[in-house]
């Protein structure tokens, strides 16, 4: 199980971080055992700076009670030292661990915690020595990810560190990366590296706020690994976070994001070309109908009808977004709520025009035309970004909605032109 490490209050050591181990489980504020990491989930929202101090205080109180009763042993002392480092008492933690080590030379938790403490104190040579020994004692600790920690220290000790060598993916761009790692053996290796890196990243980011060049490079590596092994959509957030940790990586991050956008558009067109064809057919039929029956001329005589269509259409959209799609794409609720709010504002505007506008119909109608087009563009971007997560019903709904709204906007624009033409002729 993974345990959180060391929150420091001293400016001189805030940029350093490493891994530590407890002998007993971590407790929540209620005193229950907590599982703090699920490596199967790849979302970047798991990578957050800071941690809950209440669980540390519960554990600290528990150990102090054991010591007062004379029941504490060396394992409890090591755990207590780790907690002291988490809350910022590095000097106390070092004192405890340095006294323990001579008597427990091959006790993994004590060795790795002491290595961590030395790194936090800025003593990277000693940190490298003890983390190396800890890795020899237990190479499978932290899901076998401690080699990453050791590589970080190795680069820190160099006069000219190159943080790309920590993971050393050798991926210059996503296209070459996708092509280089195409065998089952390669992918199995990448899956393992990806999970180990995410484990290390969650620990580091918990205690290191932007800016930090090491974390930035590791986030880029994580983005590359996730793009190659899982999802380019998920990778995007890692690249953006990498830019927050080191603005100097702007060029590489922008290049990655451009590549991802191209892949997303291509993937959407490849998997949903039939639905796109439906849009073209519907627009063609709509154009022919308008041309044949001169619908816009009829509507120009009673512009309120268009605003009523817009208002009721927005209400229908709200119904489908909140009560139909939310059932099938519940993970999408925040975005559905946003789209529903926009639709509600459009509905209020359209019905207000019906009741309060007496003149200048083209001006007010032009506003809703532009608004409808912007809504369609927003929806189209959302569908392309999330089409892999959306159900077929969700994609079909959004495509039909975009088609109908753009069709209505087209009729509205033709009506505006006809009204202005008639007024110009009349004057």
N, C-alpha and C positions, 0 to 999 in steps of 0.2 A: 504493500500500500504506500501511496505517496503522501509525504508530509511536507507542510509548508515550512519555509526556512526564513529566518533572520530579517526582521525589519530594523533598519539602523537609523539612528537619529543624528549621527555624527557626519558632518559634511564630507570629511576626508574619506569616508568609506561607503558613501551612498552609491557609487558606481560599481561596486563589486558585489558578486553573488555566487553562491555555489549550493551544493546539495547536502542535506543532513538527514540523519536517521534517528528514529525513536525506537525503543524496545517495545513499548506498549502502544495501543491504538490512540488515535486523536479523538478527543471528545468534543461534542457540540456544546453550546451554552447550557443545554438541558442535561448534560452528562452522558449522552448517548454516543455510540460509535458512529462516525461519519465516513462515508466513501467520497473522497474529495476529487476523484478524477476518473473519467470514463473516456479512454483513449479511442473508443470506437466512433465517437462523435467528432467531426472535423470542423465544425463551425468556429469561426474566430472569436465569437463572443465569449468563449471560455477563457480567453486570454485577457485578464483584467489586472490592473495594478492595484495593490493593496489587499488586505485580508481582514477577517473577522477576529478581533482581539478577544472577544468574549470566550471563545473556545480555549484560547491560550490561558486565560485567567482561571478557567475551571480546572484545567490540567495542572497549572502551577499550584493552585490551592490544594489539590489532591495530593501532590507530591510533598508539599510542605507539611501536611498532616501526617504523612508516613514518616518523614524525617523526625518530627516532634515525638512520634511514638517509638522511635528507634527501629523502625521496620525497613527503612530504605536501604538499598544495596547499590552496587556500582552502576547497574542499569538505570536505576532511578536517578542517580547523580548525572549520568550522561544525558538522560532525557531533560533533566532540569537545566543543564547547561544549554541545551538546544533552545529551550523556551526563553532563557535569558538572552540569547542572541536574537531571537525573533522580536523581543520587545526592546532591543537596543542596548542591553547590558553586556557588551562584548568583552570587556575586561574581566567581569565576573565569570563569564563562560570559559574564557581562556584559562583562567586560574584553575577552575574545576577540572577541565580536560587535561591540562598539563600535569596535574597531580595524578590523574587516573592512568594516563598512558604508560608510564614505566611498569605498572603492575598488570597491564592488559595489552601487551604489545601486538597481539594478533586478534584483538576484538574489533570486528569490522566497524560497528557503529561508532566506537570511540575514535578509531583512526580516521574515518571519513569526516566525523564532526570536527575533529581537530584540524584537518585539512581545510575544511570550510571556514573555520574560525580564522585561520591564518590568511586565507584569501580575503576575507572581510576586513582584516587588519592591514591589508596591502602587502603582506609578506608572500608574494607569489611563488618564490623559490621553495619555501617550506610547504606552501599549499600544494604545489606540483608533486613534491616528494611524498606527502601523505595521501593525496588522492591517487597517485600511482600505486602505492602500497594497498590502498583500499580496493582498487580495481583488481589487483592480483588476488586479494583475499576473497572477493565476491564479485566476479565479472557480470553476474546476472542481476545485480542490484539496480533498482529504478528501471526495470524492464530492459536491462542491458544497455542503458543509454549513457552511462558514465564516461564512455570513451569521448563523448561530445564535450563533457565538462573538462576532461583532460586536454583535449585539443584546444579548448578556449584558453586554458592556462598556458599551454605551449606557445600560442600566438602572443599572449600577453608578455611573455618573457623575451620575445624578439625585439630588437631595436626598431625594425620596420615590419610590424605585424601585417599579415594579409588574412583578413577574417573570412575570405572566400575559401581558404584552405581548411577551415574547421570541418565543414561537411564535404567540400571538394566535389561538388556535383559535376562541374565542368559543362554547365548548360549556358551557352551564350544567348540563346533565345528559345522560346517555347517550341517552335517548329522543329528545330534540330534536336531538342530534348525529347520530344514525342517520337522522333525517328530513331534516336540512339538507343532508347530503352524499350525495345519492342518484343523481346523474348520473355517467356514465362519466368525464366530464372532471373533476368534483370528486374522484372516487375516485383517478384517476391522480395528481392533485396531492397528495392525502393519502398515497398510497403513497410518493411521493418524499420528502415531509416526514418521514414516519415513519422511513424508512431513514436519512435524514440525521440525525435526532434521535437514533436509536439509536447511530449512529456517534459523535456527540458525547458522548452519555451514557456509553458504555463508556470513553471517554478520561477524562472528568471523575471518574467514580466510582472509577476505578483509583487516584486520588490524593486523593480527598476523602472522609473518613469522616464519618458522621453526627455532629452535625447541620449541615445546610446548606440554607438556604431556597431557593436557586436550584436545586439538584439536586432538591429535593422537588417544586417546581413542574414541572420538566422531566419528572420521573417520572410525575406526574399527566397531563401532556400526552401522554406516550408511552402510558400506559394508555388514554387516550381514543382515540388514533389506532389502537392495536391492536384495541380493542373495535369500532371502526367498520369497520376494513379487514380484520380477520382473525378474532379469537377473543376472546370475553368471558372465557373461562377463562384464557387467557394474560394478559389485562389485569389480572386480580385481583392477581397477584404484584407488578406495578408499583405499584399503589395501596398495597399493604402496605409496600413499600419506601419509598414517598413518606412514609408516616407515620413511619417510622424516622428519616428525614432531617429531618422537621419535625413534631413532635407537634401544633403549632397547626393543622395541616390535618386534624385528626381528623374534624371534621364532614363535610367534603367527601369524605373517603375512606370513611367509614361509609355515606354516601349512595350512593356509587358501588358499594360492595360489596352493598348491599341491592338495587340495580337489577340487578346481575349475577345474584344469587341468583334473582330473579324470572324473569329471562330464561332461566336454566338450567332451572328447573322447568318453565316453559312449553314450552321446546324439547324437553325429555324427554317430556312428555306428548303433544306434537304428533307426534313421530316414533315413539313406542313405545306408543301407546294400545292397540294390539292385544295386546301382551304384558301390559299392565296388566289388560286384560279377561280374559286367561287366568288371572291370579292370582285374580280375583273368582270365576270359574267353578270353579276347583279348590277354593277355600275353601268355596264353596256346596256342592259335592259332598261334601267332607270333613265339613261340618257335618251334612248329611243322613245320611251313613253312621254317624257317631257317635250321632246321635239314634235311628236305626233299630236298630242292632246293639248299642248300649250298650257300646262298646269300652272305655271308661274303667272300667266295672265289672269287666270281665275282667282288665284290667291292675292294678286295685287289689288283686287277690288275689295278684299276683306283681310287685311294684314293680321287682324287679331287671330285668325285661324292658325297661322304659323306659330304664333306665340303659345297658343293653346296646345298645339302639337308638341312644341318644345317642352312645355311645362309638364304635360302628362307623360311624355317620353322619359323625362328625367326621373319622375316618380316610379315608372316601370323599371328603370335601371336600378334605382335604390332597392326596390323589392327583390330583384334578382341577385344583386350584390350581397345583401344582408341576409336573405332568407333561403336562397337556393345555393349559390356558390359557396357560402360560408359553411354549408353542410358537407360539401365534397372537398373543399380546399381550406380547411379550418386553420392550417398553419399560416394562411395568407390573410388572416383577419385584419391585421393592422393596415395593410394596403387597401383591402376592401372597404374599411371604414373611411380611409382618406378619399377614395373615389366616390363613396356614398355622400360624403360631406360636400364635395365639389358638385355632385349632381343635385343635392338639395339647394345649394346656392343658385345654381342655374334655374331650378324650378321656381324658386322665389322670385328671381329676376323676371322670368317669362310671364308668370301670373301677375306680377306688378305692372308689367307693360300692358297686359290685357285690360286691367282696371283703371290705370292712371294715365296712360299715354293717349293723347288725342291728335297730336300732330307729330311731325318729324319721325314717322315710322322708319324710314330707311336708316336713320342714325342709330336708333335703338336696336334695330334688326341687325345692323352691321356688327354691333357689339357681341350679340349672341352667335353670329357666324364665326367670328374670330375665336370666341370662347370654345365653341364646339370643335373647331379644328385643333386647338391646343389640347383639349381633352383627349381627342383621338391620338394625337402625337404622344402624349403622356402614356396612354393605355398601350399603344404599340410598343413603346420602349419597355414598359413593364413586362409585357407578354414575351418579348424577345429575351429579356434578361432572365425570366423565370419559367420559360416554357418547359424545361425538363422537370420541374417540380409540379407544374399545374396538371390537373387531370385533363383528359380529352374534352370533357364537358366544359371545363373552364376555358380552354383555348377556343373551342367552337363558339362559346358565348361571346367572348371578347372580339373575335373576328366579325361575327354578325353585328355586334353593337357598333363597332367602328364603321362597318359598311353602311348601316342605317343612318348613323349620325352624320357621316360625310355626305350621304345622299341628301339628307335633310338640309345640310349646310349649302349644298350645291343648289337646291331648289330655292332656298332663302336668298342666296346671292343673285340668282336669276330674277327673283321677284323684286329685289332692291333695284336692280338695273332697269327693270320694266317700269317701276313706279317713277324713278328719276327721269326716264325717257318721256313718260307721259306728262310729267310736270313741266319738263323743258319745252315740249311741244305746245302745251297749254299756255305757257307764258310768252 
